[in-house]
């Protein structure tokens, strides 16, 4: 039976404690509450409640082997749920609160249903004031993947959440647009080693300024091996995807523009393009993702424009292949999965 989803707008957490206490009570009773973070919106449940984790998986239609991130109010709260290390606290000092998730060996206080059956747990401290206060009021961590149907583009505002989650959750907290627009960076710590599993707003270069050595998992840019288990969210080979097939284009700019102009005349396509390319293309089903060199703007708009392009009901969607340097690596990681690794080089 569908739930009657409650919508709550939170513009000032400091003066809306009653609304946030109400949301925390829903979580305390085992319910699901969608809340804003600086990255994307999260689909939250009590991280210490095994049944709440199962309800999260059911609401998303998500495989239960895909681990959930637990959200804490303060970095030191991880002590109750994970085996921390000096490396963890070095990262926490530099990047928390903020868009960083750290994977650590878990303690028994976290149910296996929350960690997807893994003996590790992913922890982060969101910087968004609504998320922070909600966790404080609950008094325990909130397990939360992105608040979208499994595999679809992550939501960066409450309207996107409603498209996927209305009737599936108890409440949606509307805190406006997410600032970053891509999910958190995920780093796995194993002793003295650190591995980047998912790039995000905190770049590889930024991590290397804090840690002596950071390796990059093959799955950041390549498909998971057959039957390989995901160690963190977002590692499935097709993820963040619109309904229409997405094709990423690489090649010289003029050749790519020539190809797109032909496709616009001959096929039913939608296009994600850089601002500079707008004057050279037909405006029908054209969606701007930001200036070519403005990777932060592209990150902020990516999931929104993927959803907009999908509503055009085109036969396919074309988009530029991002670079793999700096924040571009996070864009590349999301888009290569959204496209199921479909890249067309234009000669």
Secondary structure by P-SEA (a helix, b strand, c coil): cccbbbbbbbccccccaaaaaaaaaaaaabbbbbbbcccccccccccccaaaaaaaaaaacccccbbbbbbbcccccccccccccaaaaaaaaccccccbbbbccccccccccccccccbbbbbbbccaaaaaaaaaacbbbbbcccccccccccccaaaaaacccccccbbbbccccccccccbbbbbccccccccccccccaaaaaacccbbbbbcccccccccccccccccccccccccccbbbbbbccaaaaaaaaaaaaacccccccccccccccccccccccccccccaaaaaacaaaaaaaaaaccccbbbbcccccccaaaaaaaaaaaaaccbbbbcc
